[in-house]
C-alpha cells in the first residue's frame, strides 16, 4: 500500500513536529511528498509542501519556507482549493514578517484574508461548527494583517483592516451585506466630524506579542492619534476587566466640570457583586475606603485604555461626547466608571459615553 506509506510518513512527521524535532520532520515529509508525487496525489503533495514549509519556518529558514508554501499555493490553485490557498498565503505572510519585510507580509495577509472570506461565503450558514472555524481563521489573519501594517508604519490602514473585519462579522450576524464597510483613509476623523464627538477605536492583536491598538480622533481638524499599549496577555486583560466589573461604579449627583476637586458629587454605587459596605462609598472619601483596592482596578484599566496622548486629546474637547468602539473582552469594560488616578474623577463626569459596534454601523 504505497499511498498508505505516504500517509504514515506524513503522520510521523506531524508527531515529530509536536516534539520540535524539525530536521526529522523534514526527512519524513520529504518521503511523504515523494510517494504522493509518485501516485499523483495532489492533496497529499499540498499537505506535504505546507508541512515542509512550516518546518523550515521553525528552523528560521524563511526563504526556503516561502518557496515551499508557494508550491503548496500552486497546487491548491490547480485544484481550486480556496482554503488551502488561504493557508499558504497566510504562512507566506508569516515568513515575510519574521524577516521584517512587513509590507510584503501585509500584502500576503490581505490576500489570505480575501481567500478565507471567500471560503466563508461558500459555507452552509446552518452548520455552526464550520462557520465558527472559518471565522476564527479570518480573525487570526486579520490580527496578523494589523500587526504587519502597524510595523510597516501604516496605522491608518491597520484601522481599516480592523474595521473591515469587524463590520463584516457584524453584517453577517445581522444578515446584511458584509462588503459594505467604509474604506476611506480618513475614516476615523470623518466619523468624529459626522457624529460631532470624540471617537476611540480599540483593537487587540495577540501575534507576535499581545498588544492593544488605540486610535482616537476628535470632531475638530486635529490629526487622529494612534497608540500601542503592550499587554501581558489577553487572559490577564480579561481578568482585569472582570475585576472592574465586580466593582463597577457610577457617579451620581452634580456632574458640573466647574465643581471643586473635593466637592461631593453624590454617591458612588457599586453595582455588581458588591457588599453593603462597598455600596455606601462617598465620592470624597473613596481613596480611603476599604474598597480602595478594588477601585485601583478601575484606575489601572483607565491608564491602559487612556494613555497620555488620548487624555490630552480629550482634555482639549471637554464638552464633546465620547463614542467608543471596543472589541473582544473590551466590550465588557464599564467605561463610565473608569477612574482617572490623576484627577480622581470618573470618565462619565467629563464625557457622555456611547458604545458603537463598528464605525460603519
Backbone torsions as a table, in degrees:
resi	resn	phi	psi	omega
1	UNK	NA	88.6	-176.1
2	UNK	-65.7	-42.5	-179.8
3	UNK	-61.9	-39.4	178.1
4	UNK	-63.3	-36.1	176.7
5	UNK	-62.6	-40.7	179.2
6	UNK	-62.1	-43.2	178.6
7	UNK	-65.1	-37.5	179.9
8	UNK	-64.0	-44.0	177.3
9	UNK	-59.9	-41.7	179.4
10	UNK	-63.9	-42.3	178.8
11	UNK	-65.0	-40.2	176.5
12	UNK	-62.9	-39.6	177.7
13	UNK	-60.3	-39.5	179.1
14	UNK	-65.9	-36.5	177.7
15	UNK	-64.2	-46.6	179.9
16	UNK	-68.2	-27.7	174.5
17	UNK	-61.1	-44.4	179.8
18	UNK	-67.3	-23.1	177.4
19	UNK	-86.8	-7.5	179.4
20	UNK	78.2	15.6	179.6
21	UNK	-94.9	78.9	-167.4
22	UNK	-72.3	-30.0	176.4
23	UNK	-64.1	-41.6	177.1
24	UNK	-67.1	-36.1	176.7
25	UNK	-58.0	-46.8	-178.8
26	UNK	-62.3	-43.3	179.9
27	UNK	-59.0	-44.7	-176.6
28	UNK	-72.3	-41.0	-180.0
29	UNK	-71.6	-28.3	174.8
30	UNK	-66.6	-37.1	175.8
31	UNK	-66.9	-40.8	177.2
32	UNK	-62.1	-42.6	-179.9
33	UNK	-62.0	-43.1	-178.9
34	UNK	-60.6	-42.3	179.6
35	UNK	-67.4	-40.9	179.2
36	UNK	-64.0	-37.6	176.4
37	UNK	-67.0	-36.9	179.8
38	UNK	-65.6	-38.8	-177.1
39	UNK	-92.4	-3.4	-179.9
40	UNK	74.0	23.8	-178.5
41	UNK	-83.2	96.2	-177.2
42	UNK	-68.2	-38.4	178.6
43	UNK	-61.9	-45.0	178.4
44	UNK	-62.8	-38.9	177.6
45	UNK	-63.4	-42.3	179.2
46	UNK	-59.9	-46.2	-179.6
47	UNK	-63.9	-43.2	-178.4
48	UNK	-64.2	-44.6	178.6
49	UNK	-61.5	-41.2	178.6
50	UNK	-63.0	-44.2	179.9
51	UNK	-66.1	-38.5	176.7
52	UNK	-64.3	-41.9	177.9
53	UNK	-60.7	-42.0	179.4
54	UNK	-64.8	-39.0	-180.0
55	UNK	-65.3	-44.3	177.9
56	UNK	-65.8	-35.2	176.3
57	UNK	-61.8	-42.1	179.0
58	UNK	-65.8	-24.8	177.4
59	UNK	-88.0	0.8	-179.5
60	UNK	80.0	12.7	-179.9
61	UNK	-95.7	73.8	-167.0
62	UNK	-72.4	-35.5	179.6
63	UNK	-65.3	-42.8	177.1
64	UNK	-63.7	-39.9	178.6
65	UNK	-59.5	-44.2	-179.6
66	UNK	-62.4	-42.4	179.4
67	UNK	-59.9	-42.1	-179.1
68	UNK	-69.3	-40.9	178.0
69	UNK	-66.5	-32.9	176.5
70	UNK	-67.3	-33.5	175.3
71	UNK	-67.4	-40.1	174.6
72	UNK	-60.5	-44.2	-179.1
73	UNK	-58.4	-44.0	-178.3
74	UNK	-62.9	-41.0	179.8
75	UNK	-67.6	-41.1	178.9
76	UNK	-64.6	-36.4	175.6
77	UNK	-64.3	-40.0	178.2
78	UNK	-61.5	-37.2	-178.0
79	UNK	-87.5	-10.8	-174.8
80	UNK	73.7	28.4	-178.2
81	UNK	-90.0	95.7	-177.1
82	UNK	-68.2	-38.9	-179.9
83	UNK	-63.2	-42.2	178.2
84	UNK	-65.3	-38.5	177.3
85	UNK	-63.4	-42.5	179.0
86	UNK	-61.9	-41.2	179.1
87	UNK	-64.3	-42.9	-180.0
88	UNK	-63.2	-44.1	179.8
89	UNK	-64.0	-39.5	177.7
90	UNK	-61.1	-45.9	-178.8
91	UNK	-66.9	-34.6	175.1
92	UNK	-63.8	-43.1	176.9
93	UNK	-59.6	-41.2	178.9
94	UNK	-62.3	-40.9	179.7
95	UNK	-66.5	-40.3	175.0
96	UNK	-62.2	-42.4	-179.0
97	UNK	-60.4	-43.5	-179.0
98	UNK	-63.7	-22.7	176.8
99	UNK	-92.9	8.3	-178.5
100	UNK	64.4	23.9	174.6
101	UNK	-94.6	72.4	-167.1
102	UNK	-69.9	-35.6	178.5
103	UNK	-66.2	-42.6	176.8
104	UNK	-63.6	-39.7	178.3
105	UNK	-61.9	-42.9	-179.3
106	UNK	-61.6	-41.2	178.5
107	UNK	-61.3	-45.7	-178.7
108	UNK	-65.7	-42.2	179.1
109	UNK	-64.5	-38.5	179.5
110	UNK	-65.4	-40.2	177.2
111	UNK	-65.3	-40.2	177.5
112	UNK	-61.3	-40.9	-178.4
113	UNK	-63.3	-42.9	178.6
114	UNK	-61.3	-42.4	179.7
115	UNK	-66.1	-42.3	-179.7
116	UNK	-65.8	-36.9	177.9
117	UNK	-68.7	-33.7	176.4
118	UNK	-65.4	-38.0	176.9
119	UNK	-62.9	-44.0	-179.4
120	UNK	-61.0	-37.7	-179.8
121	UNK	-63.5	-29.7	-176.1
122	UNK	-86.9	-11.1	-176.8
123	UNK	-75.1	151.5	176.0
124	UNK	-71.0	116.9	-177.9
125	UNK	-63.7	-13.9	-179.5
126	UNK	-85.9	-7.2	179.3
127	UNK	-101.8	98.1	-170.8
128	UNK	-64.9	-39.2	-175.0
129	UNK	-62.0	-44.6	-179.0
130	UNK	-69.9	-36.7	177.2
131	UNK	-62.2	-44.9	-178.5
132	UNK	-65.0	-44.3	-179.9
133	UNK	-61.2	-44.9	179.7
134	UNK	-66.0	-38.6	179.3
135	UNK	-64.9	-38.3	178.0
136	UNK	-66.0	-38.1	177.2
137	UNK	-62.5	-43.5	178.3
138	UNK	-62.6	-43.1	179.8
139	UNK	-60.0	-43.8	-179.8
140	UNK	-63.0	-45.2	-179.1
141	UNK	-67.8	-37.0	177.8
142	UNK	-62.3	-39.5	176.4
143	UNK	-62.7	-43.5	179.3
144	UNK	-63.0	-40.2	177.6
145	UNK	-61.6	-44.5	177.9
146	UNK	-60.7	-44.3	-179.9
147	UNK	-60.1	-43.0	-179.9
148	UNK	-65.7	-41.5	-179.3
149	UNK	-68.4	-37.5	176.6
150	UNK	-64.4	-44.7	179.4
151	UNK	-66.1	-27.9	177.4
152	UNK	-83.8	8.5	179.2
153	UNK	61.2	43.3	177.0
154	UNK	-127.2	63.0	-176.7
155	UNK	-63.9	-28.6	177.7
156	UNK	-63.5	-42.8	178.0
157	UNK	-70.0	-32.2	176.9
158	UNK	-63.3	-39.1	176.4
159	UNK	-62.2	-44.6	180.0
160	UNK	-62.8	-37.5	178.5
161	UNK	-65.1	-43.0	178.8
162	UNK	-64.3	-44.9	-177.5
163	UNK	-66.8	-41.4	-179.1
164	UNK	-61.3	-45.2	-179.2
165	UNK	-66.4	-42.7	-179.7
166	UNK	-63.8	-46.4	-178.6
167	UNK	-63.3	-42.4	-178.0
168	UNK	-63.9	-39.4	177.7
169	UNK	-63.5	-43.3	178.6
170	UNK	-67.2	-39.9	-179.0
171	UNK	-62.6	-42.2	178.7
172	UNK	-64.2	-38.8	-179.1
173	UNK	-63.0	-31.9	-177.6
174	UNK	-102.3	8.5	177.9
175	UNK	70.3	27.7	-180.0
176	UNK	-102.5	175.4	-179.9
177	UNK	-69.3	114.3	-177.6
178	UNK	-74.2	-7.0	-176.5
179	UNK	-104.5	15.8	-176.2
180	UNK	-97.9	14.0	-178.1
181	UNK	-64.0	145.7	177.1
182	UNK	-69.2	148.1	-176.2
183	UNK	-137.1	21.4	179.7
184	UNK	-70.6	138.6	177.6
185	UNK	-65.4	-15.7	177.1
186	UNK	-107.2	30.9	-173.4
187	UNK	-54.4	-48.2	-175.0
188	UNK	-66.2	-48.1	-179.7
189	UNK	-64.3	-39.0	179.0
190	UNK	-62.8	-40.6	179.9
191	UNK	-65.3	-42.6	179.7
192	UNK	-61.4	-43.0	179.4
193	UNK	-67.6	-40.8	-178.3
194	UNK	-62.9	-43.1	-178.3
195	UNK	-85.3	-13.8	-177.0
196	UNK	65.4	37.9	-178.2
197	UNK	-147.0	169.1	171.3
198	UNK	-80.0	146.5	-178.5
199	UNK	-126.4	130.1	173.8
200	UNK	-114.7	131.2	-179.0
201	UNK	-125.2	125.9	-177.6
202	UNK	-115.9	143.7	172.9
203	UNK	-145.3	143.8	179.6
204	UNK	-115.4	128.2	171.8
205	UNK	-117.4	145.0	-177.1
206	UNK	-114.2	0.9	-178.1
207	UNK	-131.3	136.1	-0.8
208	UNK	-77.0	-19.2	174.9
209	UNK	-133.9	151.0	179.7
210	UNK	-68.8	126.2	-177.2
211	UNK	-141.7	140.6	172.2
212	UNK	-96.9	123.3	178.2
213	UNK	-100.7	134.2	-177.2
214	UNK	-131.2	126.2	171.9
215	UNK	-116.2	141.4	-180.0
216	UNK	-141.9	142.0	177.3
217	UNK	-148.4	148.1	176.5
218	UNK	-108.2	172.2	-178.6
219	UNK	-76.1	-4.8	178.0
220	UNK	-85.6	-167.2	-176.0
221	UNK	-94.7	9.7	179.4
222	UNK	-66.7	149.8	-179.2
223	UNK	-68.1	142.8	176.5
224	UNK	-60.5	156.9	-178.5
225	UNK	-108.9	142.7	174.4
226	UNK	-128.3	130.9	-179.8
227	UNK	-134.1	153.0	172.7
228	UNK	-123.0	133.4	177.6
229	UNK	-122.0	115.5	178.5
230	UNK	-65.5	144.1	179.1
231	UNK	-117.1	144.1	173.4
232	UNK	-63.5	-45.0	176.1
233	UNK	-172.3	161.9	176.8
234	UNK	-66.8	-32.6	178.8
235	UNK	-66.4	-39.1	178.6
236	UNK	-64.8	-38.6	177.1
237	UNK	-64.3	-41.9	178.8
238	UNK	-61.2	-40.3	179.0
239	UNK	-63.4	-42.6	-179.7
240	UNK	-63.8	-42.5	178.8
241	UNK	-62.2	-42.2	179.4
242	UNK	-63.4	-37.1	177.7
243	UNK	-65.2	-39.7	179.0
244	UNK	-66.8	-33.5	179.4
245	UNK	-70.1	-27.3	177.7
246	UNK	-71.6	-20.6	178.7
247	UNK	-127.9	44.5	-177.5
248	UNK	-68.3	122.0	-173.6
249	UNK	-114.3	145.3	175.2
250	UNK	-130.3	122.1	179.2
251	UNK	-80.1	135.1	179.9
252	UNK	-128.4	147.5	178.7
253	UNK	121.4	-144.5	-177.1
254	UNK	-76.5	111.0	-179.8
255	UNK	-98.2	16.9	-177.6
256	UNK	-65.1	129.8	178.8
257	UNK	-67.0	-11.9	-178.4
258	UNK	-83.7	-8.5	-176.2
259	UNK	-67.2	156.9	178.3
260	UNK	-73.0	158.9	-174.8
261	UNK	-66.1	-19.2	-178.4
262	UNK	-104.3	1.6	-178.8
263	UNK	-74.3	140.6	-179.0
264	UNK	-76.4	126.6	176.8
265	UNK	-98.7	12.4	178.6
266	UNK	114.9	-153.5	-175.8
267	UNK	-99.6	140.1	172.8
268	UNK	-99.0	113.4	-175.6
269	UNK	-95.7	123.5	175.0
270	UNK	-88.9	114.9	-160.5
271	UNK	-90.9	-26.1	-173.6
272	UNK	-128.5	140.1	177.4
273	UNK	51.0	40.0	-174.3
274	UNK	-105.4	146.1	172.2
275	UNK	-82.5	161.8	177.3
276	UNK	-58.0	-35.6	179.6
277	UNK	-65.0	-41.6	179.6
278	UNK	-66.3	-32.8	-176.3
279	UNK	-76.3	-5.8	-178.1
280	UNK	-106.0	25.7	-176.2
281	UNK	-66.8	134.9	173.0
282	UNK	-103.3	134.3	-173.7
283	UNK	-49.4	-50.8	-174.1
284	UNK	-68.2	-17.7	-176.9
285	UNK	-109.0	8.4	-168.1
286	UNK	-61.9	-30.9	-178.2
287	UNK	-73.3	-10.6	-177.6
288	UNK	-104.4	-0.8	-172.6
289	UNK	-82.2	161.3	175.8
290	UNK	-62.9	-24.1	179.5
291	UNK	-84.6	8.6	-178.4
292	UNK	-59.0	-32.2	178.1
293	UNK	-63.5	-37.8	177.3
294	UNK	-68.7	-40.8	179.6
295	UNK	-65.9	-23.3	177.5
296	UNK	-61.5	-31.7	177.4
297	UNK	-62.7	-36.4	177.5
298	UNK	-66.3	-35.3	176.9
299	UNK	-68.6	-44.4	-179.0
300	UNK	-60.8	-43.6	-179.2
301	UNK	-69.7	-34.6	176.2
302	UNK	-61.4	-44.2	-178.8
303	UNK	-65.6	-33.5	179.1
304	UNK	-71.7	-45.8	-173.6
305	UNK	-84.7	-17.8	-178.8
306	UNK	-129.2	73.3	177.4
307	UNK	-63.0	170.7	-171.8
308	UNK	-55.9	-41.3	-178.4
309	UNK	-62.0	-39.1	178.8
310	UNK	-70.2	-41.6	178.4
311	UNK	-61.6	-37.7	178.5
312	UNK	-64.0	-42.2	178.8
313	UNK	-62.2	-44.9	-178.2
314	UNK	-69.3	-33.6	179.5
315	UNK	-64.3	-29.6	178.8
316	UNK	-77.8	-10.6	-178.3
317	UNK	-131.4	61.8	-171.8
318	UNK	-65.1	-24.6	-176.5
319	UNK	-94.8	-7.1	-174.4
320	UNK	-78.3	135.9	171.9
321	UNK	-61.6	162.3	-176.8
322	UNK	-123.3	116.2	175.6
323	UNK	-98.2	126.8	-176.0
324	UNK	-117.0	123.6	177.1
325	UNK	-109.3	100.2	-174.7
326	UNK	-98.5	178.8	-179.3
327	UNK	-149.3	155.4	173.8
328	UNK	48.7	-127.5	-175.9
329	UNK	-66.2	-21.5	-178.8
330	UNK	-68.0	-14.8	174.2
331	UNK	-61.4	-22.0	-176.6
332	UNK	-92.5	-1.1	-177.1
333	UNK	-71.2	130.0	173.2
334	UNK	-81.0	76.0	-172.1
335	UNK	-54.4	-40.3	-177.4
336	UNK	-58.2	-30.3	-173.8
337	UNK	-93.9	-0.8	-179.1
338	UNK	-62.9	137.1	-170.6
339	UNK	-109.2	120.7	177.5
340	UNK	-77.2	114.4	-176.2
341	UNK	-69.5	-19.5	179.9
342	UNK	-78.8	-44.3	-177.0
343	UNK	-99.6	-8.7	-177.0
344	UNK	55.7	40.6	177.7
345	UNK	-129.1	154.5	177.8
346	UNK	-84.8	154.0	-179.2
347	UNK	-59.5	-38.5	-177.2
348	UNK	-65.5	-19.1	179.1
349	UNK	-72.8	-16.0	-176.3
350	UNK	-113.4	-26.2	-174.9
351	UNK	-142.5	130.0	165.1
352	UNK	-63.1	138.0	-172.0
353	UNK	-120.9	136.9	174.1
354	UNK	-134.5	139.4	177.0
355	UNK	-97.5	138.5	178.8
356	UNK	-126.5	140.6	-177.2
357	UNK	-72.1	-35.2	176.1
358	UNK	-163.2	161.9	-177.4
359	UNK	-67.7	-25.4	-177.3
360	UNK	-83.7	-12.3	-179.6
361	UNK	-94.5	NA	NA
